[in-house]
Each structure stands twice: as C-alpha cells, then as structure tokens.
C-alpha cells in the first residue's frame, strides 16, 4: 500500500503571535497563519504518514468522547495540503 511520508522543509521562519504561529518560507514568498491545531500538525508531522499523525493527534487529545479519527483525518489532510501548497512541507511517496 502506497503512503506519503511528510517532510518539513528546512529554512522556514516562524513567529508566535498570541494563539497563532506565523510560518513563512525563508525568502518570505509564502506564509501561513496557523491556529493551535494546525500548529500541532506542523510541529509534529515530520517523518510521519498522515495516518500516524492522526493517531498522534488522537492520543494527545484529552476528551476523546466527541472525536473521530475520520474527522481528524479530514482536518489533517486540509492543513497538510495547505502547507504543501505554500512550500513548507513535502509529501513523498513511500511504499509501506
């Protein structure tokens, strides 16, 4: 089964502004403003597959009663797609 391994690119800049993390490429051509969940994803995704990241997020949540891994997966994919489009991460194919 083919899965993608997430790799955070080197050479990005970040600055915490209240509850948000502002991340930009080193040259400043692209940037993202990350909320708490997106920040957790960005800070914990390196070297993981999306499925592994979803499991990590699920385990980190205290109140699991109203959570589903499917909803986390949808949110995760949306954030990862944005980060990849902005050039902050690369999703590499890997046969696992």
One Martini backbone bead per residue (centre of mass of N, CA, C, O) as a GRO file, in nm:
protein
   96
    1UNK     BB    1   0.095   0.037   0.024
    2UNK     BB    2   0.061   0.370  -0.046
    3UNK     BB    3   0.247   0.631   0.112
    4UNK     BB    4   0.299   0.939   0.280
    5UNK     BB    5   0.575   1.128   0.362
    6UNK     BB    6   0.647   1.377   0.585
    7UNK     BB    7   0.830   1.690   0.510
    8UNK     BB    8   1.007   1.935   0.649
    9UNK     BB    9   1.131   2.214   0.555
   10UNK     BB   10   1.395   2.404   0.529
   11UNK     BB   11   1.407   2.746   0.594
   12UNK     BB   12   1.209   2.862   0.803
   13UNK     BB   13   0.985   3.095   0.947
   14UNK     BB   14   0.893   3.192   1.293
   15UNK     BB   15   0.601   3.332   1.480
   16UNK     BB   16   0.455   3.416   1.773
   17UNK     BB   17   0.092   3.515   1.793
   18UNK     BB   18  -0.028   3.414   2.041
   19UNK     BB   19  -0.228   3.152   1.912
   20UNK     BB   20  -0.032   3.202   1.669
   21UNK     BB   21   0.149   3.080   1.380
   22UNK     BB   22   0.402   3.217   1.182
   23UNK     BB   23   0.481   3.092   0.854
   24UNK     BB   24   0.778   3.100   0.641
   25UNK     BB   25   0.963   3.138   0.401
   26UNK     BB   26   1.275   3.254   0.380
   27UNK     BB   27   1.192   3.464   0.142
   28UNK     BB   28   0.867   3.533   0.190
   29UNK     BB   29   0.661   3.424  -0.043
   30UNK     BB   30   0.535   3.241   0.189
   31UNK     BB   31   0.241   3.200   0.413
   32UNK     BB   32   0.122   3.106   0.748
   33UNK     BB   33  -0.162   3.087   0.967
   34UNK     BB   34  -0.163   2.912   1.274
   35UNK     BB   35  -0.336   2.731   1.458
   36UNK     BB   36  -0.328   2.506   1.703
   37UNK     BB   37  -0.370   2.257   1.521
   38UNK     BB   38  -0.178   2.333   1.288
   39UNK     BB   39   0.070   2.355   1.469
   40UNK     BB   40   0.077   2.062   1.562
   41UNK     BB   41   0.108   1.941   1.285
   42UNK     BB   42   0.370   2.088   1.199
   43UNK     BB   43   0.543   1.994   1.464
   44UNK     BB   44   0.458   1.655   1.408
   45UNK     BB   45   0.499   1.547   1.090
   46UNK     BB   46   0.781   1.459   1.070
   47UNK     BB   47   0.809   1.133   0.924
   48UNK     BB   48   0.507   1.096   0.871
   49UNK     BB   49   0.208   0.985   0.831
   50UNK     BB   50  -0.114   1.062   0.834
   51UNK     BB   51  -0.199   0.829   1.018
   52UNK     BB   52   0.011   0.880   1.242
   53UNK     BB   53  -0.081   1.169   1.302
   54UNK     BB   54  -0.368   1.106   1.386
   55UNK     BB   55  -0.289   0.927   1.627
   56UNK     BB   56  -0.132   1.149   1.778
   57UNK     BB   57  -0.368   1.343   1.812
   58UNK     BB   58  -0.563   1.153   1.957
   59UNK     BB   59  -0.371   1.096   2.204
   60UNK     BB   60  -0.350   1.412   2.290
   61UNK     BB   61  -0.637   1.397   2.358
   62UNK     BB   62  -0.852   1.414   2.625
   63UNK     BB   63  -1.137   1.443   2.467
   64UNK     BB   64  -1.267   1.159   2.288
   65UNK     BB   65  -1.582   1.139   2.278
   66UNK     BB   66  -1.612   1.368   2.016
   67UNK     BB   67  -1.419   1.191   1.844
   68UNK     BB   68  -1.275   1.129   1.516
   69UNK     BB   69  -1.053   1.008   1.290
   70UNK     BB   70  -1.195   1.115   1.038
   71UNK     BB   71  -1.197   1.417   1.118
   72UNK     BB   72  -0.894   1.442   1.159
   73UNK     BB   73  -0.815   1.361   0.872
   74UNK     BB   74  -0.952   1.593   0.725
   75UNK     BB   75  -0.798   1.822   0.870
   76UNK     BB   76  -0.514   1.724   0.806
   77UNK     BB   77  -0.529   1.735   0.496
   78UNK     BB   78  -0.586   2.037   0.476
   79UNK     BB   79  -0.327   2.136   0.611
   80UNK     BB   80  -0.120   1.982   0.434
   81UNK     BB   81  -0.204   2.105   0.165
   82UNK     BB   82  -0.133   2.395   0.242
   83UNK     BB   83   0.166   2.350   0.322
   84UNK     BB   84   0.247   2.241   0.042
   85UNK     BB   85   0.154   2.482  -0.134
   86UNK     BB   86   0.354   2.683   0.043
   87UNK     BB   87   0.638   2.513   0.086
   88UNK     BB   88   0.676   2.366   0.392
   89UNK     BB   89   0.616   2.086   0.260
   90UNK     BB   90   0.663   1.730   0.190
   91UNK     BB   91   0.514   1.463  -0.001
   92UNK     BB   92   0.631   1.139   0.004
   93UNK     BB   93   0.663   0.854  -0.151
   94UNK     BB   94   0.582   0.529   0.004
   95UNK     BB   95   0.640   0.192   0.053
   96UNK     BB   96   0.456   0.016   0.328
   0.00000   0.00000   0.00000
